[in-house]
């Protein structure tokens, strides 16, 4: 039995996603890990700056301003870059198995990452996490103010479960090995989650429905996967696609 908060999202394919929300504990742990990395980078950068600049001739005010800019850049850009271009995961989030996604479970882009991390200065830094904790406790999706403004939420990963589920369903390992050359980068997290959810629930419905749902998923996803030819059935295509993505996670 699981005692974690989840959010249910209906996809265009008719598959209902159930995403487990990240709790306060895992998010705090991720932040501590990220802060340790950020602090180490900031201290090293300031040290190098002080060694390369004549602080006496430049003036204390100038040095202080540069130091503040360095810290701001590292502590803001770090989160934005990783969340926007690394699948919603900073090194700290990756370590504890959580990621930032959009309100529909989709990957977030630069604007959303920029907004949620700009408001982090209100949520966390200026109020010592008080505003963030209150907001997360009162929100149905465990969102802090930055998440609400950016339309994002933080969810737990289930990559290991995906690999375990799919490895049983793939009938021909040779096909899976050949699929290692598939280019699946265009498949979004939401589409992958829909495919995984189909595989989990395909035997809970009547015998005709799985084939139809699998065909719908294949028609939608196969054009986005370069090199995905020669798969014998729609259901097998979905199995192999999810298995390939799980291997690369």
C-alpha positions in Angstrom: 0.0 0.0 0.0 1.3 3.5 -0.9 0.8 6.5 1.3 2.0 9.2 -1.2 0.2 12.1 -2.7 -0.6 11.6 -6.4 -2.2 13.7 -9.2 -4.3 12.1 -12.0 -4.0 13.5 -15.5 -6.2 12.4 -18.5 -4.2 12.2 -21.7 -5.5 12.6 -25.3 -4.9 8.9 -25.8 -7.6 8.1 -23.2 -5.0 6.9 -20.7 -5.1 8.3 -17.2 -1.7 9.1 -15.7 -1.1 8.9 -12.0 2.0 10.9 -11.1 3.3 10.6 -7.5 4.1 14.0 -6.1 7.4 14.7 -4.4 7.1 15.4 -0.7 8.6 18.1 1.4 11.4 15.8 2.7 12.7 14.8 -0.7 12.5 18.3 -2.0 14.4 19.7 1.0 17.0 16.9 0.5 17.4 17.8 -3.1 17.8 21.5 -2.3 20.5 20.8 0.3 22.5 18.8 -2.2 22.1 21.5 -4.8 23.1 24.2 -2.4 26.3 22.3 -1.5 27.2 22.2 -5.2 26.2 25.8 -5.8 28.2 27.0 -2.7 31.3 25.1 -3.8 31.1 26.6 -7.3 30.4 30.1 -5.9 33.3 30.0 -3.4 35.7 28.7 -6.1 34.6 31.4 -8.5 34.9 34.2 -5.9 38.4 32.9 -5.0 39.5 32.9 -8.6 38.1 36.4 -9.1 39.9 37.8 -6.0 43.2 36.2 -7.1 42.9 37.7 -10.6 41.6 41.2 -9.7 43.4 43.9 -7.8 40.8 44.5 -5.1 42.5 47.5 -3.6 42.5 49.5 -6.9 39.1 48.3 -7.9 37.4 49.4 -4.6 35.5 47.4 -2.0 32.1 48.4 -3.4 33.0 47.1 -6.9 34.2 43.8 -5.5 31.1 43.4 -3.4 28.8 44.0 -6.4 30.7 41.5 -8.5 30.5 39.0 -5.6 26.7 39.5 -5.4 26.3 39.1 -9.1 28.4 35.9 -9.1 26.2 34.4 -6.3 23.0 35.4 -8.0 24.1 34.0 -11.3 25.2 30.7 -9.9 22.2 30.2 -7.6 19.6 31.2 -10.3 21.1 30.0 -13.6 22.1 26.7 -12.1 18.5 25.7 -11.4 17.1 27.2 -14.6 19.6 25.5 -16.9 19.2 22.1 -15.4 15.4 22.2 -15.1 14.9 23.5 -18.7 17.6 21.5 -20.5 18.1 18.3 -18.3 14.6 16.9 -18.1 13.6 19.0 -15.1 16.3 17.5 -12.9 19.1 19.3 -11.1 21.9 17.1 -9.7 20.1 17.2 -6.3 16.8 16.2 -7.8 18.4 13.4 -9.8 20.0 12.0 -6.7 16.7 11.7 -4.8 14.7 10.7 -7.8 12.4 13.7 -8.4 11.9 16.1 -11.3 10.0 19.3 -12.3 7.2 18.9 -14.9 4.4 21.0 -16.3 0.8 20.8 -15.1 0.0 18.1 -17.7 3.1 16.1 -16.8 5.0 17.5 -19.8 8.7 18.7 -19.7 9.1 22.4 -18.8 10.8 24.9 -20.9 13.0 27.9 -20.2 10.2 30.4 -19.4 8.6 28.2 -16.7 12.0 27.3 -15.2 13.0 31.0 -15.1 9.7 32.0 -13.4 9.7 29.3 -10.7 13.3 29.9 -9.8 13.0 33.7 -9.8 10.3 33.4 -7.2 12.5 31.1 -5.2 14.0 34.2 -3.7 10.6 34.9 -2.1 9.6 31.3 -1.4 12.9 30.3 0.1 15.8 32.7 0.5 14.0 35.8 1.9 11.6 33.8 4.1 13.9 30.9 5.1 11.5 28.4 3.4 8.5 29.5 5.5 6.5 30.7 2.5 7.4 27.6 0.5 6.4 25.2 3.3 3.1 26.9 3.9 2.3 27.0 0.2 3.2 23.3 -0.3 1.2 22.3 2.7 -1.9 24.1 1.5 -1.6 23.2 -2.2 -3.2 20.0 -3.6 -0.2 19.4 -5.8 2.5 20.3 -3.2 3.3 23.5 -5.1 5.2 26.4 -3.7 4.4 29.9 -5.0 7.0 29.6 -7.8 5.3 26.4 -9.0 1.9 28.0 -9.0 3.1 31.0 -11.0 5.0 28.9 -13.5 2.4 26.1 -13.8 4.8 23.4 -12.6 4.9 20.7 -10.0 7.5 18.3 -8.7 7.0 14.6 -9.1 8.8 11.4 -8.1 10.6 9.3 -10.7 9.5 5.7 -11.5 12.1 4.8 -14.0 13.1 1.5 -12.4 9.4 0.4 -12.3 9.1 1.1 -16.0 12.0 -1.1 -16.9 10.8 -3.9 -14.7 7.3 -3.9 -16.1 8.3 -3.7 -19.7 11.1 -6.3 -19.7 8.4 -9.0 -19.1 6.2 -7.8 -22.0 8.8 -7.6 -24.7 8.5 -10.9 -26.6 11.6 -10.7 -28.8 14.8 -9.4 -27.3 16.4 -9.3 -30.8 13.9 -6.6 -31.8 14.8 -4.7 -28.6 18.4 -4.8 -29.4 17.8 -3.5 -32.9 15.7 -0.7 -31.5 18.8 0.6 -29.7 19.3 2.7 -32.8 15.9 4.4 -32.5 16.0 8.1 -32.0 13.4 8.7 -29.3 14.4 12.2 -28.3 11.2 13.7 -29.6 9.1 11.6 -27.3 8.0 13.7 -24.3 7.8 12.6 -20.7 4.0 12.9 -20.9 3.8 10.6 -24.0 6.2 8.1 -22.4 4.1 8.1 -19.2 0.9 7.5 -21.3 2.6 4.5 -23.0 3.8 3.1 -19.7 0.3 3.5 -18.2 -1.2 1.6 -21.2 1.2 -1.3 -20.6 0.3 -1.4 -16.9 -3.4 -1.4 -17.5 -3.8 -3.2 -20.9 -5.0 -6.5 -19.2 -7.5 -4.8 -17.0 -9.8 -3.9 -20.0 -11.7 -6.1 -22.5 -9.6 -8.0 -25.1 -10.4 -5.7 -27.9 -9.5 -2.4 -26.2 -5.7 -3.0 -25.9 -5.2 -3.4 -29.6 -7.1 -0.2 -30.4 -5.3 1.8 -27.7 -1.9 0.4 -28.8 -2.7 1.4 -32.4 -3.7 4.9 -31.4 -0.4 5.2 -29.4 1.6 3.9 -32.3 0.0 6.2 -34.9 0.7 9.1 -32.6 4.3 8.2 -31.5 5.9 6.3 -34.3 6.2 9.3 -36.7 8.3 10.9 -33.9 10.7 8.0 -33.6 13.3 7.8 -36.4 14.3 4.3 -37.4 11.2 2.6 -35.9 10.3 0.3 -38.7 9.6 -3.4 -39.0 7.8 -3.8 -35.6 5.2 -6.6 -36.0 2.4 -5.1 -33.9 1.3 -1.8 -32.4 1.4 -3.3 -28.9 5.0 -4.5 -29.5 6.0 -1.1 -30.7 4.8 0.5 -27.5 6.6 -2.2 -25.4 9.9 -1.6 -27.2 9.6 2.1 -27.1 9.1 2.2 -23.4 11.9 -0.3 -22.8 14.3 1.7 -24.9 13.5 4.9 -23.1 13.9 3.1 -19.7 17.3 1.8 -20.7 18.4 5.4 -21.5 16.9 7.0 -18.4 
